[in-house]
Amino acid sequence: MTVEQQKKFKYWQWRTILGTMIGYIFFYLVRKNFSFALPGLTAEYGITKTALGSILTIAGLVYGVSKLFNGILADRTDGRWHMVTGLAVCTACSLLFAFGPAIAGWFPFEFTATLIVVFSALWIINNAFQGCGFPPCSRLLAHWVPSNELSTKQSIWNTSHSIGAFIAAALCGILIMGHMGTDVSGDASKVAEIAGNLGLDTDAPRVIAAAQHYGAWKLTFLIPGIIAAFGVIFVIWCLRDTPKSVGLPELEGSGAGDTKKVSEDQNSAEYKEFVKKHVFKNPVIWMLAIADFFVYIIRFAVLDWGPTFLQEARGLSAQMSGWTIVIFELFGCFGMLLAGWLSDKLFAGKAHRTCLFCMLGATIFIVTFCLLPESTDPFSLLIILACAGFFIYGPQALLGVIASNQATRKAASTANGVVGFVSYISVAISGVGFGWISDNFGWKWVFVTMIVMAIIGFCSLLPLWNLKRDAYED
């Protein structure tokens, strides 16, 4: 490249990194809002944690399949329009979710059961199109970032996960669920209904809090949906597909020259054989997928059930539980950035070694959190959980980087699709599994299960210690 081309490339590289980060944050706003609505849905409609966990599980499995499908699709499509399509549908689903009770009222069936079906349908559609979020970003990053810089720069990009969840927690958990809604605490019949749904006395703090913010859960879908609508416009304006799209030469070995040639190559027998060998028959990709499975169990256990657990088992307010998740995500950002930097600087790009130490740290702090007595002050709970987030987000960010480097740019999105698909099978445990365990055995056994999963995740990374940084030489 000429000096002028290098300058232009650097501009578009960082525009792509920051643009995909912001675009993915909008996806998070209309996905992680559901977790903060759970206490309100239980209080107002008596929907059990097992039922809500079932919605999380089914939708999560659909998301996993969607990531696999969209991972394969992303290697063949324009990343910008792929993202736009997914975000537009997810935005519509979030807006419709706020009107779920009104929709359920149209049908002549038992209301709560119909409401669960409506919520399930909307959330399944949402998660089907949530799969259009990460795979296009993976494709774009692989085409704009050289492999020797990918760990650091994709770790920067992966902070979008934490920033998205951070904003969702602050907006939905603290602002909306903690300060909005209608105060019906003076309506005895409403208070009695909430108390019955929660199985508590009418003067219980959780009943009073739910009555003071009645209906706030609807705003956790409506407000993020409106914000995400602006995100659709932003993605259209900000992103372009590959360097070729803006008149720049492609990175060496990217295989992204003339669009027509790329399309022909990707439908050729040679390309399909390449994908089969480097992805579907590659044991390293499957080992990464298994490790990611256990990482996601821990991460989703905190994100999906954290607000409910902290309110039910530790007596925290909606605002305080929201702040706990915010700090968890903030520490996760720092953990990701440090893990990426260490991978490139200390381990010469061998990010799998960083992941091993991160899983060990996450296990230690989850064990510590589980052993804390119920009388532990909220600040100590917050710090210990935040430290667990600091370590768990390293593997969450880097396992995709390892998969990209092992499959090379030609099949990076497909490899990440496979890893993402397996990781989201984890919702069978973190969703309905943890919901059922909580309903029947209590929160203690949820954390015991998390500890076991963390230990297995650590052990699954051990065989990868001597793995090469990438497969480009092959």
C-alpha atoms as one frame of an Amber mdcrd trajectory, in Angstrom:
protein
   0.000   0.000   0.000   1.058   3.603  -0.593   1.345   5.988   2.361  -1.987
   7.533   1.406  -3.628   4.098   1.184  -2.192   3.111   4.561  -3.633   6.259
   6.124  -7.031   5.615   4.538  -6.921   1.948   5.550  -6.191   2.857   9.179
  -9.139   5.254   9.199 -11.526   2.618   7.817 -10.077  -0.079  10.049 -10.893
   1.877  13.190 -14.197   3.085  11.764 -15.087  -0.580  11.216 -13.942  -1.660
  14.683 -15.815   1.143  16.477 -18.821   0.962  14.140 -19.313  -2.770  14.651
 -18.826  -2.300  18.402 -21.559   0.324  18.585 -23.792  -1.688  16.249 -23.423
  -4.773  18.437 -24.202  -2.739  21.560 -27.604  -1.963  20.024 -28.179  -5.726
  19.616 -27.423  -6.149  23.319 -29.927  -3.477  24.342 -32.757  -5.504  22.782
 -31.506  -8.840  24.107 -30.324  -8.378  27.688 -33.347  -6.266  28.672 -35.326
  -9.484  29.237 -33.252 -10.406  32.316 -34.260  -7.217  34.128 -37.931  -7.718
  33.307 -38.032 -11.180  34.948 -38.804 -10.034  38.542 -41.618  -7.782  37.247
 -43.128 -10.562  35.108 -43.134 -12.927  38.087 -44.647 -10.316  40.419 -47.403
  -9.147  38.051 -48.370 -12.367  36.272 -47.124 -15.176  38.534 -44.925 -16.652
  35.794 -42.573 -19.137  37.468 -38.792 -19.083  37.123 -39.000 -22.501  35.470
 -41.299 -21.078  32.764 -39.132 -17.996  32.309 -36.050 -20.211  32.248 -37.703
 -22.314  29.549 -38.149 -19.187  27.414 -34.470 -18.351  27.959 -33.450 -21.881
  27.027 -35.556 -22.237  23.871 -34.630 -18.765  22.652 -30.966 -19.362  23.488
 -30.910 -22.635  21.532 -32.493 -20.836  18.592 -29.813 -18.164  18.921 -27.109
 -20.833  18.858 -28.523 -22.346  15.652 -28.840 -18.839  14.239 -25.170 -18.094
  14.987 -24.167 -21.280  13.155 -26.372 -20.494  10.147 -25.381 -16.831  10.063
 -21.724 -17.724  10.553 -21.802 -19.731   7.336 -23.889 -17.033   5.646 -21.624
 -14.185   6.798 -18.642 -15.512   4.827 -20.748 -15.047   1.681 -22.674 -11.800
   2.272 -22.152  -8.071   2.780 -21.489  -7.593   6.503 -23.198  -4.211   6.746
 -26.572  -5.279   5.327 -26.420  -8.579   7.195 -26.203  -6.635  10.478 -28.886
  -4.142   9.467 -31.429  -6.876   8.708 -30.923  -8.571  12.065 -31.018  -5.399
  14.143 -34.185  -4.144  12.433 -36.108  -7.349  13.232 -34.807  -7.492  16.830
 -35.875  -3.885  17.350 -39.407  -4.668  16.138 -39.627  -7.702  18.465 -38.568
  -5.658  21.498 -41.212  -3.034  20.779 -43.907  -5.701  20.339 -42.839  -7.422
  23.586 -43.943  -4.354  25.534 -47.467  -4.941  24.194 -47.443  -8.674  24.998
 -50.352  -8.523  27.487 -52.502  -6.623  24.972 -51.691  -9.195  22.271 -52.453
 -12.086  24.641 -55.819 -10.477  25.447 -56.904 -10.907  21.824 -57.066 -14.697
  22.223 -59.929 -16.530  24.012 -57.615 -18.714  26.129 -56.306 -18.684  29.692
 -54.463 -15.383  29.952 -51.190 -16.331  31.672 -50.631 -19.379  29.481 -51.339
 -17.315  26.350 -49.032 -14.579  27.582 -46.195 -17.098  28.008 -46.764 -18.301
  24.421 -46.735 -14.716  23.091 -43.552 -13.886  25.016 -41.927 -17.128  23.841
 -42.778 -16.505  20.176 -41.474 -12.927  20.210 -38.306 -13.832  22.088 -37.588
 -16.792  19.806 -37.917 -14.553  16.722 -35.713 -11.976  18.427 -32.999 -14.549
  19.125 -33.253 -16.011  15.631 -32.229 -12.619  14.245 -29.807 -11.837  17.080
 -27.586 -14.321  15.248 -27.097 -11.606  12.614 -25.060  -9.629  15.144 -21.698
 -11.254  15.828 -20.998 -13.269  12.599 -20.976 -10.198  10.296 -18.741  -8.418
  12.825 -16.376 -11.405  12.828 -16.220 -11.283   9.040 -15.589  -7.540   8.989
 -12.827  -7.723  11.606 -11.079 -10.608   9.854 -10.974  -8.563   6.633  -9.844
  -5.306   8.251  -7.394  -6.537  10.959  -4.152  -8.545  10.338  -3.910 -11.832
  12.275  -0.941 -10.628  14.366  -3.108  -7.756  15.701  -6.378  -9.647  16.029
  -6.128 -10.629  19.726  -5.617  -7.044  20.884  -8.092  -5.397  18.530 -10.798
  -8.029  18.825 -10.458  -7.806  22.606 -11.133  -4.096  22.249 -14.112  -4.978
  20.050 -15.342  -7.584  22.531 -15.795  -4.917  25.170 -18.986  -4.229  23.219
 -20.472  -7.265  25.010 -19.789  -5.719  28.400 -20.616  -2.170  27.342 -23.931
  -3.387  25.900 -24.804  -5.334  29.042 -23.533  -2.403  31.160 -25.870   0.025
  29.410 -28.756  -2.475  29.532 -28.213  -2.921  33.273 -27.988   0.818  33.933
 -30.974   1.650  31.742 -33.274  -1.287  32.529 -32.104  -2.446  35.948 -31.391
   0.868  37.652 -33.306   3.603  35.845 -36.430   1.827  34.598 -37.050  -0.975
  37.116 -35.807   1.167  39.995 -37.504   4.489  39.243 -40.278   4.047  36.677
 -43.649   2.335  36.491 -46.916   3.074  38.305 -47.190   3.154  42.093 -50.106
   0.855  43.011 -49.028   0.324  46.628 -52.276   1.995  47.718 -54.385  -0.522
  45.791 -55.002  -3.391  48.223 -56.206  -5.801  45.526 -53.095  -5.205  43.387
 -50.779  -5.618  46.376 -52.571  -8.855  47.360 -52.227 -10.133  43.769 -48.491
  -9.397  43.719 -48.028 -11.026  47.134 -49.855 -14.129  45.912 -47.744 -14.351
  42.779 -44.539 -14.066  44.817 -45.737 -16.294  47.654 -44.992 -13.585  50.235
 -46.851 -11.460  52.764 -48.328  -8.170  51.558 -45.863  -6.183  53.691 -42.766
  -7.972  52.369 -40.151  -5.561  50.911 -40.190  -7.290  47.503 -43.983  -6.959
  47.311 -43.861  -3.278  48.213 -41.060  -2.613  45.698 -42.967  -4.415  42.918
 -46.139  -2.443  43.729 -44.252   0.870  43.590 -42.924   0.133  40.073 -45.871
  -1.729  38.592 -45.630  -2.120  34.799 -42.033  -0.883  34.641 -41.025  -4.115
  32.871 -42.828  -2.901  29.712 -40.484   0.068  29.493 -37.470  -2.269  29.604
 -38.536  -3.341  26.098 -40.068  -0.143  24.760 -37.238   2.307  25.517 -34.350
   0.058  24.307 -36.415  -0.711  21.188 -36.719   2.977  20.354 -32.976   3.490
  20.918 -32.119   0.465  18.741 -34.189   1.921  15.881 -31.632   4.734  15.677
 -28.946   2.040  15.736 -30.244   0.622  12.458 -29.680   4.012  10.794 -26.215
   4.282  12.347 -25.039   0.896  11.009 -26.216   1.745   7.493 -24.270   5.014
   7.599 -21.090   3.805   9.309 -20.056   0.426   7.897 -18.675  -0.896   4.620
 -17.967  -4.553   3.871 -14.299  -5.041   2.887 -11.338  -2.799   1.966 -12.280
  -3.414  -1.682 -15.606  -1.660  -0.969 -13.793   1.655  -0.406 -11.173   1.249
  -3.139  -8.386  -0.226  -0.996  -6.370  -3.426  -1.523  -7.329  -6.408   0.621
  -5.130  -7.738   3.410  -2.694 -10.388   2.220  -4.344 -13.788   2.145  -7.834
 -12.469   2.836  -9.268 -14.002  -0.309 -11.608 -11.049  -0.715 -10.778  -9.639
  -4.115 -13.361  -9.199  -6.833 -16.847  -9.813  -5.399 -17.936 -12.064  -8.269
 -14.761 -14.140  -7.985 -15.208 -14.467  -4.228 -18.781 -15.679  -4.718 -17.619
 -18.253  -7.266 -14.723 -19.370  -5.044 -17.011 -19.776  -2.030 -19.351 -22.012
  -3.996 -16.512 -24.101  -5.453 -15.672 -27.624  -4.380 -12.220 -26.448  -3.314
 -13.645 -23.822  -0.946 -16.156 -26.261   0.550 -13.360 -28.764   1.126 -11.313
 -26.014   2.806 -14.179 -25.216   5.204 -14.778 -28.899   5.899 -11.098 -29.482
   6.750 -10.362 -26.295   8.721 -13.687 -26.026  10.530 -15.981 -29.049  10.649
 -13.212 -31.681  10.758 -10.844 -29.566  12.822 -10.663 -30.940  16.410  -9.281
 -27.611  17.660 -12.473 -25.781  16.627 -14.600 -28.322  18.514 -12.397 -28.118
  21.609 -12.756 -24.330  21.551 -16.505 -24.757  21.203 -16.652 -27.065  24.235
 -14.608 -24.602  26.310 -16.923 -21.756  25.233 -19.913 -23.882  26.277 -18.760
 -23.795  29.914 -17.734 -20.126  29.747 -21.231 -19.176  28.611 -22.922 -21.192
  31.353 -21.176 -19.053  33.958 -21.615 -15.780  32.092 -25.315 -16.282  31.386
 -26.008 -17.545  34.899 -24.911 -14.128  36.177 -26.500 -12.029  33.418 -29.834
 -13.890  33.181 -30.398 -14.779  36.817 -28.167 -12.323  38.664 -30.820  -9.604
  39.212 -33.386 -12.161  40.409 -30.903 -14.002  42.657 -29.603 -10.824  44.279
 -33.138  -9.654  45.066 -34.520 -13.005  46.253 -31.550 -14.587  48.029 -29.586
 -11.550  49.211 -32.345  -9.005  49.723 -30.881  -6.340  47.449 -33.119  -3.719
  45.876 -33.711  -3.605  42.125 -31.374  -0.608  41.911 -28.575  -2.295  43.886
 -28.833  -5.554  41.940 -28.698  -3.511  38.748 -25.549  -1.752  39.969 -23.980
  -5.130  40.746 -24.458  -6.273  37.143 -23.151  -2.910  35.899 -19.917  -3.341
  37.905 -19.677  -6.992  36.777 -19.681  -5.794  33.167 -17.282  -2.928  33.854
 -14.722  -5.284  35.369 -15.371  -7.620  32.424 -14.288  -4.843  30.041 -10.989
  -4.428  31.869 -10.525  -8.193  31.929 -11.049  -8.457  28.167  -8.620  -5.659
  27.344  -5.923  -7.049  29.635  -6.425 -10.595  28.331  -6.038  -9.433  24.716
  -2.931  -7.408  25.508  -1.333 -10.287  27.452  -2.111 -12.711  24.629  -0.236
 -10.624  22.044   2.558  -9.313  24.252   3.245 -12.138  26.711   2.128 -15.243
  24.820   2.964 -14.099  21.240  -0.665 -14.295  20.121  -1.350 -17.679  21.760
  -4.596 -16.544  23.349  -5.524 -20.061  24.496  -2.871 -19.802  27.216  -4.411
 -16.593  28.535  -7.848 -18.285  28.550  -6.550 -21.081  30.774  -5.397 -18.678
  33.493  -8.629 -16.690  33.180 -10.768 -19.785  33.783  -8.734 -20.574  36.883
  -9.317 -17.052  38.238 -13.048 -17.196  37.462 -13.373 -20.515  39.284 -11.651
 -19.155  42.399 -13.948 -16.129  42.662 -17.153 -18.076  41.972 -16.209 -20.459
  44.798 -15.547 -17.441  47.033 -18.922 -15.890  46.125 -20.723 -19.151  46.898
 -19.077 -19.406  50.319 -20.025 -15.876  51.403 -22.629 -15.934  54.217 -26.097
 -14.472  53.616 -25.254 -11.601  55.962 -22.436 -10.389  53.688 -22.714  -6.680
  52.940 -23.684  -5.687  49.367 -20.314  -4.030  48.635 -18.398  -7.273  49.284
 -20.869  -9.207  47.111 -20.376  -6.661  44.360 -16.547  -6.828  44.432 -16.326
 -10.635  44.454 -18.836 -10.988  41.607 -17.029  -8.245  39.671 -13.728 -10.110
  40.007 -15.403 -13.226  38.586 -16.542 -11.071  35.650 -13.000  -9.738  35.203
 -11.736 -13.261  34.561 -14.665 -14.862  32.722 -14.743 -12.226  29.993 -11.178
 -13.003  28.881 -12.106 -16.421  27.413 -15.446 -15.028  26.206 -13.511 -12.532
  24.070 -10.545 -14.648  23.014 -12.010 -18.030  22.100 -13.519 -16.451  18.988
 -10.126 -14.923  18.120  -8.486 -18.347  18.382 -11.188 -19.853  16.164 -10.692
 -17.106  13.553  -6.936 -17.646  13.469  -7.241 -21.428  13.254  -9.807 -21.300
  10.410  -8.070 -18.302   8.689  -9.942 -15.385   7.087 -11.492 -17.647   4.479
 -13.665 -19.400   7.082 -13.446 -17.201  10.200 -17.189 -16.551  10.390 -18.067
 -20.215   9.837 -15.697 -21.261  12.634 -17.172 -18.668  14.972 -20.631 -19.859
  13.974 -19.762 -23.396  15.083 -18.255 -22.163  18.363 -21.239 -19.885  18.936
 -23.735 -22.670  18.227 -22.167 -25.007  20.781 -21.770 -22.237  23.352 -25.481
 -21.450  23.203 -26.465 -25.038  23.890 -25.354 -23.987  27.365 -28.698 -22.233
  27.856 -30.222 -25.653  28.497 -28.331 -25.456  31.790 -28.154 -21.718  32.453
 -31.799 -21.161  31.450 -34.386 -23.783  32.322 -31.817 -25.853  34.255 -30.911
 -23.127  36.730 -34.532 -21.969  36.887 -35.661 -25.487  37.839 -32.807 -25.936
  40.344 -33.690 -22.615  41.970 -37.419 -23.446  42.190 -36.797 -26.897  43.675
 -33.490 -26.788  45.580 -32.604 -23.132  46.124 -29.958 -20.780  44.832 -27.092
 -22.503  46.665 -27.213 -25.456  44.291 -27.235 -23.143  41.299 -23.822 -21.891
  42.387 -22.542 -25.388  43.150 -23.424 -26.308  39.554 -21.645 -23.190  38.298
 -18.484 -24.180  40.167 -18.508 -27.642  38.609 -18.983 -26.096  35.146 -16.076
 -23.688  35.725 -13.730 -26.516  36.730 -14.681 -28.559  33.657 -14.160 -25.473
  31.470 -10.660 -25.022  32.879  -9.800 -28.671  32.218 -11.125 -28.478  28.633
  -8.511 -25.810  27.789  -5.514 -27.743  29.119  -4.957 -29.857  25.922  -4.626
 -26.641  23.848  -1.561 -25.310  25.691   0.913 -26.100  22.866  -1.406 -25.067
  20.014   0.149 -22.818  17.329  -1.042 -19.206  17.133  -2.735 -19.634  13.728
  -3.095 -21.920  10.710  -1.984 -19.519   7.977   1.233 -21.439   7.380  -0.823
 -24.572   6.743
